[in-house]
Amino acid sequence: MKKLSLLLPLIFIYFFSKAVELPALISDNMVMQQNTPVHIWGKAAAGEKINISILKQNIALIADQKGNWQTWLMPMKSAIPVSMTVKGLNTLVVKNILIGEVWIATGQSNMEWNVARTLNAEVEIKNANYSNIRIFEVKKGISDTARTELEGKWEICSPKNIAEFSAVAYYFGRGLHQTLNIPIGLIEADWSATSCEPWTPMATLQADPRLKYALDDWQKVADRFPERQKTYEADLEKWKILTTQQKVQGKTPDNPPSAPNILPKSKPGVLFNAMIAPLSAYTIRGAIWYQGEGNAYERVSYPYRYLFPAMIQGWRDAWKQGDFPFLYVQLSTLFKHPYWPVLRESQTETLKLKNTGMAVSIDVGDSTDAHYHNKQAVGKRLELLARNLVYKQNIEFSGPLFKQITIEDDKIRVWFDHAKGMKSADGKVLSAFVIAGDDGKVYPADAKIEGETILLSSPMVKKPVIARYAFKDAPVVNLVNAANLPAVPFRTDIKNGI
């Protein structure tokens, strides 16, 4: 009996305790962010003692009443590979950890566009043996509330797994790895055909009156759905009767009516809740983003200049890592999409937000296909941004960026930043410049490079007051600087809401 009484506590612990658990992000082959405190967290039994050891660090802590625990590792320098032991009632060993640079890659289809569908894909995949690049793909999901867990796993970059990974993210990460000579961790969280609103925290949308339209638009869609569903069901019954009659008459039945569709992934906040909020506990260096196509429409392309910066700030608030670097790709080129120029302008306006950078892609796209294949160029330009803005290398990272205009009689002089060595990329006369007078009628302009400025004129405009460059859906462009980086599209006559 005495022996049994001694065994009872052990039996209780065995059957009712909870093993130490780690989230999917903290697992074999992971990359920890170097040179900054690293957040580690998990689950265990309430009140359970946890011991964590990595390199020369040893941390002891106790799980809270709900069984949650968290701690911060002291900053570590780049290292390969290391292991981390997490010990409670059970022991977990996280193996093959790298310490380096961690970036998340997010957005819609052009970020999701995989390596297998890019230029020279066969060669790119064959050569993708990088043991010090690790990739993690977040499983797609939606949620009305912020989640704390997600699905996915860390993998060592190789020809076996890179084909289906984000091309922009891979080419960006590979470039950083090769130039910085440090391990790179890439976390892909994207979803094709999505707008910015579902990636934005709901609290962020609710806090800014300028973003009320996003919530109102969704509510209108949701409110109309029952009526549309009722109409569809009535039409479906009519179709069934008609189809029966047509079959009797030997006729080919008409196609059925289309069911009303409300895309759950389009609801404001749901992608942030499911795919970004769980990431926000993970220590990162920064984010890269390629999205905008889903917002390049009437009424929403202009307010994107409020929505996009708000989304970025919402993410920064969630991470609590300050103004972490947020680098993004400006829309490329596509015929018959008149609101793309306004969306591009909104993206340029977002550069006013601290610690952001924009890669221009207007010269490498395909005007007949939104999903162009030269993602190597996009990854490279994001890499240049990171190397200058984040890693402080003294390199050019932007093409000519509009600064101001001055009127000189019947001409307009355009001043640029990042204008050293401006030239025509193809040796032809500069294209895509137009000017206008007070009447607003635009005419093609003769463009002459003079140092770090361009002088514009047209015999059709005697008193010019407006200048534009590449402010069309699919312009032919050729202005670059000495680094062969393309000029950023602009217009001097920004109109509110247009």
Residue, then its C-alpha position, 0 to 999 in steps of 0.5 A: m500500500k505504501k509503494l502504491s501511495l508513492l507511485l500515485p503522483l507519478i501515475f498522475i503526472y504520466f496521465f494528466s501532464k502535457a508534453v512540451e510542444l513547439p510551434a511549426l516555425i520552431s523546428d528542425n532546419m529553422v533559421m533564427q534572426q541574427n544580432t537581435p533578441v529571438h522570441i521562443w515560445g510553446k506550450a506545456a502543462a500549467g506550471e511546468k518548469i521549462n529549460i532551454s539551452i542553445l550555444k552558451q545560453n541556458i534559460a529556465l522558466i515556468a509555463d503559465q496557468k494556461g500552459n503557455w510559455q515564452t522567452w527571448l534568446m540573447p542576440m546571436k551571431s551568424a552560425i551554422p548549424v546549431s541545436m536547441t534543447v527544450k526540456g520539460l517533462n519531455t525533451l525536444v531537440v531542434k536540430n540543424i538550426l541556422i542563425g542568419e537573416v529571416w525574411i517573410a514574402t507575402g502578397q498575391s499571385n506574382m509573389e506566389w508565382n513559383v520558380a518552375r514558371t520563370l525564365n530558365a526554370e530548368v537550369e535554375i532548379k538544377n542549380a538550387n543546392y543551397s544548404n544555408i538557405r531554408i524555406f518555409e511555406v505557410k499553409k493558406g487559410i482564413s479566419d475571423t479571429a487572429r490565430t496563434e498557430l499555423e501549418g508548414k515546415w522548414e526545408i533545406c533549399s534544394p532542387k527537390n523543393i524549390a520548384e514550387f516555392s515563390a520565385v521572387a522570394y527565392y531569387f531575392g534570398r539567393g542574392l542576399h545569401q551570395t552577396l552577404n555570405i550568411p544563412i537566409g530564411l524565407i517564409e512564404a505566406d501568399w495567396s493569388a487573386t487577393s486584395c490588400e484588405p484581407w491582409t490588413p488587420m481589422a483593427t487597422l481598417q476600423a481605426d482610419p476613416r479613410l478606409k471605411y470604404a473597404l468595410d462598407d464595400w464588403q458589407k454591401v456584398a455580404d448584405r446582397f448575398p441572401e437576395r442573390q442566392k434567392t434569385y439564383e434558386a428561383d432561376l435554377e428551378k426555372w432552368k430545371i423545368l426548361t431543361t426537361q422541356q428541351k430534352v423532350q423536344g430533342k434540344t440541347p439544354d441551356n447552361p444552368p444559371s451561375a451561383p452567386n459567389i462570395l469569396p471568403k478570402s476577400k473578407p477584410g482581415v481574414l488573411f492577416n488573422a490566419m496567415i500573418a498574425p501567427l507569424s508575428a511571434y517569429t523574429i524577422r529582419g523584414a518583409i517583401w511584398y508583391q501585390g496591387e493587381g487586386n486593388a487596381y480598379e476604379r474607386v480603390s486604386y487611389p485610396y490604396r495610398y492610405l490602405f497599403p501604408a496602414m497595412i504595413q503599420g498594422w503588421r509592424d504593430a503586430w510584430k512589435q519589432g519597430d519599423f522593420p524593413f518593408l520592401y515591395v514591388q511596384l505593378s508592372t505593365l498590362f494593356k487595358h487596365p486603366y487604373w494601374p497607373v494610379l495604383r503605381e502612384s499609390q505605391t510610390e506615395t507609400l515610400k513616404l512611410k519610414n523604412t520602406g523601399m520599392a522595386v520598379s518592374i515596369d520594364v521587365g513585365d509582359s503587357t499581355d500577361a500580368h504573370y510575366h516570367n522574369k522574376q529574376a530581375v524583380g528578386k534582384r531589385l529587391e535584393l539591391l534595396a535590402r543591401n542598401l537600406v537594411y545592410k547599409q552597402n553603398i550601392e544604387f538601389s533605385g532608378p530615377l525618382f521624380k523630385q520636382i519640376t521648374i518651368e523655363d519659358d516654353k519648356i519644363r525641366v524635371w529634376f530627379d533623385h537617383a539620377k546619376g548617369m541617366k541614359s536611354a536603355d536602348g539608345k533610342v530617344l526617350s519615350a513615355f514623357v508627355i506634357a500639358g498646359d492649363d487645358g490638361k491636354v497632353y502631348p508627347a514631349d521631346a526629352k533631352i537629358e541634361g545632367e541629372t535633369i530632363l528638359l521637356s518640350s513640345p511644339m503643341v504646348k506653348k506654356p507647359v505646366i504638367a509633366r508625366y512619365a509612363f503614366k499609362d497602363a502599358p507604356v514603352v519605357n527606356l529611361v534608366n540611370a547608370a545602374n540600369l535601374p528604370a525610372v519610376p513613373f510619375r505625374t505632376d498633376i495628382k488628382n484626388g481620387i483619380 
